[in-house]
Amino acid sequence: MLRAHRGPQGAGRGHTWTTPDRTSPGKPHDFLLHETNTQLRQLGRTGQDIDGKDVQKALGELERAGRRPPGNPRGRAQWVAHHIAGMPLPALLGGAIGFEAELLPRVTLRPGITGDDFQIIAKDGTFKVVLDNNAAYKAKDGTFYKSEDNLLGAGKEVAEWTHWPILEIVTAPIAVLPGEERARRSAGAVFAAVESALSRLRHSPQGTPIEEIFPKDRFTYTNDAEDALLMPDPTIDGIRPELYMHYTVGMPLESGVSFLEYVRDNEWHPIRKRRLSDGIRFSGEMISLYHGTRYAPPTADLLDERDVSMLRFFLATVYTQVTAAFPGGPQDPEMIKNRTPVALRTNLAAWRAALPPPVQDFLRDRAAEIRAELLRTAGVERPGLTGDALKVRLDDESDATIGDYLDNALLPDPGQIIDQYQALGVRTRFTGLDTAQGKLRTPLVLLEIRSSHRRARTLNDVKATFTDFKQLATQSYESARTMRDAVHNDPQRIEHRRRLARELSTSTDPAVSDTLRALEVVDDDAAPILTTSEVQAILTELGEYIRDPAANAESLAKALRKVADGIGPVHPVPDTYGPVEETQRILWGVSGWLRHLNDPDLLKFVNGILRTDRTLGWTGDNVDANAVHEAGRKVLVQNTPLPKNRAEWANAIAHQIAHGSAPPRMRGGRPAFRKDGQTPTHEVNPAGSSRSPHPSTNSHVVTADLATSGIVPPQHGAGTPTEHTAGSGPGVHDSFVTDDNGLTWKFSSLSDGRFCVEVAEVCRKFT
């Protein structure tokens, strides 16, 4: 049987070595036995104390019943005592938002003390202090490094891998949602209490007794916490942040995808970001399976009925948890829970049981297909991944596999209930949803944010992050309440959005299909180039366009151009073609085609190029608007890459008509037209600008709006002069000439004897 590895002993902050009593079978820890008897007496039990065999038996019964006790010894003893007494198991408190702050001081305990029962609890209920760990590679010169590579890269020699206990502040759940005010502490009270403790800690000398930081008149101590001393924490990699943060945020079941997108956009680790991106995409693809209709992935946001939204959030999160449990690769963090940006604190089985019956039925009936698609999606990141990955054991404590864990999400009666501690090593976990003791209108699942905003120098940094999370939690909660309203779930509204998603997904209009393709472009971390708000704005415009293309083409064109201009340089460097440039060029091209679709001047441009560009070999008559329209559609489909403006479109369409294909190069450089009317030559500005340097010969200098257009201007003095104006610069004079095609050209005579020439209409419309 294969087994998943949790990393080296003591690896990283938060490793589980501080809870050696985590194993269910086996000899109970002395504190666990003592605390269980204490809890039994508090429950009213009299008579002789129980012994270790009684505790061991109770733990085994709980395990077989799928009720895995909490990871901390006190909570574990509480569960064992309630089970032995035949009383309902206590509910663990949740919380819309809370945070854990790992502090710098190294903790020195009294001789003989293990720290298993280390807790300092604020009497006002704002926070508690527990032990966590820090670990690092120590060099022979006494410096510390997080990784062996960092140490060796600094030219040092490894002395040892070491770890030591540190303090961690764990706040009480903070009230941020309507209904929580009476059940939870306010943000002001929690932050004031934490700031007071940090202030004392900041000014404490080496070897400070812990009671000076957490005075006994304001805090209660367990035995292991008493008389501890605080020593400076070693600097690791030259970095000494004051706080190392994890946040827990409660999200309603209906509207958590937007929160996952926020976490993804703020994630710094490429593997974690990739997995969350893949999870969101995977959940969107499962909507097609749920509805039995193939939808283009970008249209998933249109399908916002309550059951679909709940399914997307659930499966996106499930994907991140399961893929984190797979055996780690060379770039994966050691700790399993650090391989995902969000570590679920709520059991998967409890979350599944709260989903609507149609969603539960879908998960059960299509379980095999969901498993296969999850493995296929994960296999893109991990080439060679097969179904054997689901046979890997989760830990050394049972025969449960990753496949068994996935079954907790898919099946109503899995072989065993697997909690988040067993799956990912999440010690504080919950067997049910958070309802703030029944005061919330919609229940919450709890997500621990493992790495986003993880470093903070001051508590003000924490407050800023808290404010962001509070806004997201509040918006998601209100959105969830809206999804429960009859108006949101009106059958006509839902059918309208489904129909629109189907029409967009199956449209043969290249403006629609190319735009949807642009919405799917992702970066190297599989994250989309466009933001959620940008995608939603474009989908809204596409909905109007597909309803009446002629009336709404201009509006869609403007929207696409605005988005394209906003995501990168308006004039990309030639020969660059990354994900951003690809998205820009698609959107620019569609926008340009829509803007010029019914432009009468485009027809003049095309015929002018066909007649004057000798390389095309065109000998036919002038083409009509229908021919231009059809050729333009073919250019849009071929996308090699798409033109950006009228002149480029005219050139591409003329090539399409004459040669059956658009020109192979549609970006960078521009023609330098010669006075003798010969075929223009192209010059490219090495700096990447679409404006070329002045030619060294006595030639015309054209503007960027004619770049690659192939249009040859009339000779200066030919045609019909229309007006003459004095230029604004010394030695510059403008004259305007209308050629045989009806195009008006502007000639500017420069002081060095050359002419600057451009089409006047283009100049007025594009500059």
N, C-alpha and C positions, 0 to 999 in steps of 0.2 A: 504494500500500500504506500502510495506517495504521501508526502507530508509537506505542508507549507511551513516556511521558516520565519520566525519573528526577528531574526537578526542576532548579533552577538550579545552576550550577557551585558545588561546595562546600556544597550545601544541607544544613545540619544536621550533627549529629555522625555520624561513620561514613560520610560520603560517599566514593565510590570514587576520588577524585582521587589518593589516595596510591599507587595501583597502576597507573601509566600503561602498563605492559606487558601489560595484560589482553587486548589485541587479539591474536588468534592469528596471522592473516596480517599481513604488514608487517615492517618492520625490527625485529629483536630489540633490546631494551635492552642496554646494555653490560654491566650486572651479570648479566643473564640469560645472556649468552654466556660470560662469565668463570666464573660459578658452574656452568654445565653442563659446561665442561671440567674444573673441579675435581672434580665428582661423577663424571665418566667415569674420571678417574685413580684415584679411590677405589674404583671398581668393577673396577680392574685393566686398564683400557685403556691401551695404549702407543702411541707414534707421534705424528704431527702433530696439533695441536689442530684441532677442527672450526671452521667459520666460520659467519657469520650465516645463510647459505643453508641449511646443514644444520639449524640450529635451526628456521628457518622451515618447512622441509619436514616435520620431525618434529611440529611443532605442528599443521600441516595434516592429517597422517595421524591424529593422535590425535583431532582434531576430527571428521573424517569417520567415524572408528570409534565416535563417541559417547563418547569418554573425554576429557571436558573437564578440563584440568589444574587444580590448585589456583590460587587467586587470588594468594597471596603469592609473590614472586619466587623464594625459596629452594625452596619446595615445587614450583613450576613447573619449575625447573631440574632438580630430582630426577626428576620424571616424564620430562622430555625425555631426560635421560641414560639412564635405564633403558630407554626405548623405543629409543634409538639402539643401545644395547648388546645389545638383544634379550632383555632380562631382564623378569620379571613386574613390573608397576607396584607401587610400595610402597603398603601399606595405611595409611590415615590413622587416627590414634588417635581413639577416641570418648571416651565417659565418661558415667557415670550422672548426675553433676552436676558442673558447672564454672561459673565466672563470669568476666565481664569487667568491670573497674572503670576507667572513664575518670576521670583525675585532673585537678586544677585547673591545675597549672603549664603555661605556654606554653613550648614548646621552641624554642630558637634553635640552628640547626645551623651548622657551619663553612661559610664561603663556598664555593660551588660544589657543596655536597652536596645531593642531591635528597631523601634520606630513604627511597628505595625499598628500601634494604638495611638498615633500622634494626631491630636486634633486640638486646636485652640478656637473656641467659638465665641463670637461677639455676643454679648448679652442683649444687644438691641436687635439681633437677628439680621444684620446687614451682610455679614460674611463670616467665613471660617477660614482657618489656616491649616493646611495639611502638608505632608512631605511629598516632594517629587524628586527627580534626579537630574543631574547634569553629568555629561560624560564627554571625554575627549581623549585624543592621543597626546601623550606627554613626551616631549623631546628631552634629550639628555641634558640640555641647558636649562631645563625647568620651564620652558614655554609650552603652551597648549594649543592644539589644533583640532578642528572638528573632524577632519578626515586625514588618513595617512598620506594621501596624495598632496594635500596642502602642506603637511609637515615636510615631506621629502622635497616638494617644490621650493620650499624656503631654504633648502640646503642643510636641513637638520637630520639627526639620527633619532630613531624611535627608541624611547626608553620603556614605555608601557602604555597599555590602554587602561584608563582608570575612570571611575565614576564616584560621585559623592552626593549626599542629600542636600536639597535646597528647599526653601519655603515656596509655597504656592497659595495665593489668596483665591478662594472660590466664593464668588458673591452669591447672595440669595437671588432667586428669580426677581427681576425688576418689572414693575408694572408699566406697561406701555400701551396696552389695548383696552378698549372699553369693557368694563366689567372686572378688571384686575385690580382696581384701586384699593379695594378692601381686603383682597387676598394676598397682596404682595407689597414689598417695600418700594418706595419711590426712588427714582434715579437720583434725586438730590440727596437723600439720606445715605444711599449706598456710596456715592462718590465722595461725600464729605467724610464718611467713616474711613474709607480706603486712603484718602488723601492725608488724614490725620496720622494713620499708621506709617505711611510712606515718609512723611515729614520726620517722624522720630527716627525711622530707619536710616534716612539720608545722613543724619548727623551723629550716628552712633559709631564709636571707636571699635577697633578690633577686639573681639572677645566680649562683646556686650551681652549680658544675660538677656534672654528672650523676654523675660517679664518686664523689662524696661521699655520694650517696644509695644508689647500687648499687656498692659497693666491688669493685675488680677481683679481689680475692682470693676473692670469693664469686660473681662473675658473669663471664660471657664476653661480649665485645662484638664486633659486626660493625663494619666500617670506618665506616659512616655514623653510628653511634651514638657514636663516640668524640668527646670534647671538646665535647659539647653543653652549653648553659647553660639553666637553668630560670628563667623569669620569671613573675611573678604573672599569673593568668588574669583577664581583665576580668569584672566583675560584670555579669550579663545579667538585665534586668528586676528588678534589685535582689535577686536570689537567688544565693547562693553555696553550693550543696551541696558537701560534700567529695568525694562519690563519685557517679558516674552509672553505674548498674548494668544489665547484661544477664546473664541466667542461661541456661545450657544444661542441660536435663534429659533423661535417657534414659527412654523409656517403652516397655514391652513392647507388642507388636502386639495382644495380646488385651484389654487393659484400660486404654485411654487416655482413654475418654470422660469418666470421673470427673475426670481431671486437667484436661481442657479445660473442664469445668464450674467447677472451682476457679479457673482463669485468668479465665474469663468473669466470675465473681462478684467478682473483684478488679481488673477492668479499669475504668479511669476514663474513657477516651475513648469517646464514644457511638457513633461509627462502627465502631471496632474491636469494641466489645462487641456491637453489632448483628450484625456479620458472623459472629462466633463463635456467637452465639445461633442465627442462621439456619442456620449450618453443622451444628450439632448437631441441629436440627429436620429439616433436609434429609436427614441420614443416617438418622434414625429413619423418615422416610417411605419411604426406599428399601428398608427392611426389608419393607414390604408388597409391593413389586415383586419382591424376592428370593424371598419365600415364595409369591407368587401369591395372597395373601389380604389384604384390606383390614383393617388394624388401626387402632384409635383411637391417635393419637400418644402419649398418656400411657402406653399399655401397652407401649411399646417396651422399657422396663426389665425386663419379665417375660421377654423373649426374650433370654436371656443365654447361649445356646449359643456355643461357641467361635468358629465361623465367622461368626455374626451379630455378635458383639462386635468381631471383627477388621474386618468390613466397616463397621460404624458409625464406629469410630475413624478408619479410612482415609478414608472419604468426607467426614466432618466436617472433617478436616484439609485434604483436597483442596479443598473448597469455600472455605476461608479463603485458600488460596494463590492459587487462580484468580481469585477476586473482588478480591484485592489487586492482581493484575496488570492488571485492567481500567483504562482511563484514569481518572485521579482526578477527583473532583468538587471543588467549591469548599472543602469542609470537610476534604478528605483531606490527610494529611501529604504533604510533598514526596517523601520517599523511599518507594519502593514497599514495601520490607520493613517500614516503619513503618505500613502500612495494615492490618496484621493483628496480633493479639495474640501469635500464635505463628508464627515463621518456621522452616520446616522446614530442617534441615541435611542430611538424608538425601535422595538422589535419589528422586523419585516412582517411577521405573521399578524401582529396586532394592527399594523397599517392596512394590510390586505383585507382583514376582516371588516374594516370601516369603509371600504369602497362600495359603490352601488352594486346591487346584484348583477346587472348586465356586465359590468366590468369584471367582477369575480368569475362569472361564467366564461367570459372570453379568456381570461388567464388560464383557467382550467382546461378548456376545450382546445385551445391553440398553444398549449404549453410546449409541445415538441417544436413547433415552428418558431416560437419566441426564443427557445434555447438555441436553435440553429442560427437564427439571425444575430443573436448576441455574440455567439462564437465567431460568425463571419465578420461582424463589425470589429470585434476585438482583434481578429486575425490580421487586419490591415496594419494595426500598430505592432502586433507580435507575429510576424510571419512564421508559419509552421504550427500555429496553435490548433489543436484538435480537440475532439470531445473528451480525450483522456484528461484534459485539464480539470474537468468537473469531477474527476475521481480523486483529486488530491485531497488529503486530509487537512482539516482546518488547524488542528493542534495536536499535542501529545495526550490530551486528556480524554479523548473519545475517538470513535471511528467515524464521526461525522465528516462528510466531504463538502467541497464547494458546491457540488451538485445538490446535496441535501439542503444547503443554505439557499440556493436558488429556488428549490421547491417550496421553501417557506413563503416565497413571493408568488409562486404560480399555483400552488395546490391548496385546497381548503383543509386537507388532512395530510400534511407531510409526515414522513416517518418520525421526525422529532422536531421540537421547537428549538431553534438555534438563536441565541441572543447575540447582541452586538459585541459583547466581550469575547465570546467564543469565536466569533467570525473575524473580528478586526482588532480585538484587544481594547475596546472602548469600555472603560471601567464603570463610568456613570451612565447607566442605561435604564430604559423604562419599558415595562411590559404592556403599557397602555398609552393611549393618546392623552395629551395635556388639555384639560378643560378648566383650569384654575378653580378647582373644586366646584365645577358645574356652573361657573359664572360667565363662561364664554359661549357665544352663540354658535360658533363653529370650532371644532377641536383642532389641535395643532400636533404636528410631528416636530420633533426636536432635532436640529442639525448642528453639529459642531463644525465651525469654520477652522480648519486646521492650519492654514498658512496665509491666507489673505489678511493683510494688515497685522502681521504677527509681531512686528517689532515696534515698540513705542518708547520714546525717550522720556516722555512725561505723561502724567495722567491726562493732560489736555489732548494729547494724541488719541488716547483711549476715548475721551469724550467725543471727539470728532467722528471716530469710527462708530461709536454707539449711536450718535445722531443719524448717521447714514442708515444703519441697520434698523433703527426705530422707524424711520420714514418708510423703508421697504416693508417692514413687518406690518405697519399700519395700512399701507396701500394694499398689500396682499390680503389682509384681513377684510378690508372693506370690499375688495374685489370678490372675495369668496362669498360675502354676504349678498352681493349683487347677483352672483351666479345662482343663488338659491331662490331668487325672486322669479315670479311667474313671467314677467316681461322678458327677462333674459332667456328663459326656456320656452318662449312662445314657438310653437311648431313652425309657423310661417317664417319667422326670423331665422330659425335654424336651417330650414330647407333652402332659404334664399342664399345663405352663406355656403352651404354645401354645394348648391348648384353653381355658384360663382367659382368655387374651388375646382369643381369638375370641368367647367368651361375653360378656365385658365390652364388647367393641366392638360387638356386635350386639344387646345387651340393650335391650328396650323398657321396662324398669322405669325410671321417671323419676328415682328415687333414684340409679341407676347412671349414666344418661346425663347428668344434671345435674352429678353429682360429677366425671365425666370432663371435662365442659365447664369446670368451675372449674379443673381441673388445667392447662388449656390457656391460661388468661388470661396475658397477657404485659404488660410495662410498655412505656414509650415506646422503649426500646432493644431491644425484642423478647425481653428476658430474662424467664423465667417468674417469677411472683410467689412460687410455692412452691419451697422447696429440694428437692433430690433426695431427701433423707432423709424430708421430709414427704410427697412423692409416693409413695415406696416404702411408707411406713407406711399410707397411705390405700389403696394397691393391695392390700396384705395384708388389710386389713379388708374391702375390696370382695370379695375372693376368698372369704372366709368368709361374707359376707352373701349372695352369689349362690348359694352352696351350700345355705344354709338361712336364708332371709330372716327368718322369724319368730323363730328362736332368736338371730340375730346382729344384729338391727336396733338394739338398745340399744347394743351395743358399737361399731357403726359410727357411731351418732349421737354418742357421747362422743368418738370419735376426730376426727370432723369439727368438732365444737364446739371441741375443744382447739386444732386447727390454726387455725381461723378467729379465735379469741380471741388467738392468738399473733402474728398478722401485722399487726395494726393496732389502733386504739382499739376498745374493746368497745362504746362508744357513739359511732359516727361523727357528724360534724357534719351536720345536715340539709342536703339538696340537694347533697351531695358524692357523686360517683359515678365515681371513678377506678378503675384496675385493681385496687388493693387492696380498695377497698370492694365492687367487683363480686364478687371472689373470696369475700370475707367473707359477703356477703348470700346467695350461692348455697349456700355450705356451711352457714351458719346455718339457711337454709330447709330444706335436706334434713335436717339434724340435728333441727330442730324437728318436722318431719313424722314422722320415724322414731320419735322419743321419744313422740309423742302418738298414734301410729297405733292403738294398742290401749288407749288411756286412756279408761276409762268416763266420767271427768269431762268429756272433750272433747265427748261427745254431749250432756251436760247444758248446757254452754256454748252449743253451736250452737242447740239448741232454745230456750234462754232468749233468745238474740239474735233468732231468727226471730219469737218471740212478742212481744217488747217494743220492737224497733227499728221504728218506724212507717214509716221511709223505705224499708224493704224491701218493704212491701206484702204480706207473707206472710199468707195466710188458710188454709193447709192445716193438716194435723195434724202432730204431732211426727214428725220423720224418724227412721229407724233407723240402725244402725251401718254398714250397707252403703252407704246414701246418703252418709253422712259420708265414708266411705272413698273412694268414687268421686269426690266433689267435691274431696277433698283431693288426689287424683292430678291432677286437672285444674288445680288451683291450682299444683301443683308444676311442671307442664309449662308453664303460662303465665308464671310467674315475673315478677311485676309490682310490685316485686321481692318476694322471698320473705319471709314472716313469720319471726319469731325465737322466739316463745314460744307457750304454749298459748292465751292470750287473743287474740293476733294471728291464730293459726291458726283459732280458732273464728269470729272476725269474717270472715276471708277465705272460709272454707267456707260460712258463712251467706249471704254475698253471692253466692257461686258457685251455691248452690242456688236462691236467689230470683231472681237476675238473669242467671245463665248466665256470669258473669265475676266475678273477684275485684275488690275495690275498687282504684281506680287509684293510691291512695297508701297505702303500707304502712309508712312510716317517719316518725319525728319527731312530736312533739306527742302529745297525749292528750285524751280527752274530759273536760270539766268537767261533771259530772252535777248537775242541778238537783233540788231536793227535790220539785218538782211533777211529776216524771216525764216532762217534755217531752223532745223529742229533744236529745241532748247537743250542745254546741258544742265545737270543738277549739281548743286553745291551744298554741302552739309557743314553747318557751323560746329566745330569740335566742342564748343561749350554746351551744346545741346539745345540752343535756341532755334526756333523755326525760321528766324531771320538770318540770312546768309551775310557774310562780309561782302562789301562792294567788289564786283569783278574788277580785275586789273585792266581789262580791255574797255574800249569805249562802247559800253552796252547799257541797256536799260536795267534799272534796279527795281524789283517788284516787291510788293508787300506780302506778308505771310498769308493773307486771305487768298492769294493766287497760288499758294504752295502746291506743287505737283499737279496743277490744273491742266497744263498743256495748252492753255489759251495764248495765242500769239497776238500782241497788240498791234494796232495799225501804225504805219510810219508817222513820225511826228510831222505835222503839217498836212497829212492826208485826212480824208473824211470831211465832216461838216463841223467847223468850229462852232461851239455853242456859247461859250463865255470865257472871259479872261480876267484873272484877278492877280493882284500883287501878293506875293508870299509874305509871311511874317518874318522870315529870316533874311539876312543880307545876301543879295545876289540870287534870291529864289523867286521865281514867278510861275504861277499855275495857269494852264490852259486846259480846256475840256473839249474832247472830240467824240462824236458819235460815229461808230463804225457801221458797216453794212448789216450787221446783226441787230442793230438797235441798242448795243451796249455803249454806255458813255464812259470814256477813259479820261483820267486826269494825268497831264504831263506837268512835271515840276522841273524847270531848268535849274540845275545846280551851278554854283560858282565855278566848278572845275570843268564845265563844258558837257557834263553828262546829264541824262534825264532820269528822273524817278517817275515811274509810270504805274498806275493802278486803276482798277475799275472803280469808278466813282460810287456806283450803287453799293458795291461790296464794302467800300470804305465807310459809307454812312451807316450801313446796317450792322457791321461787325466790330467797329472800333468805338 
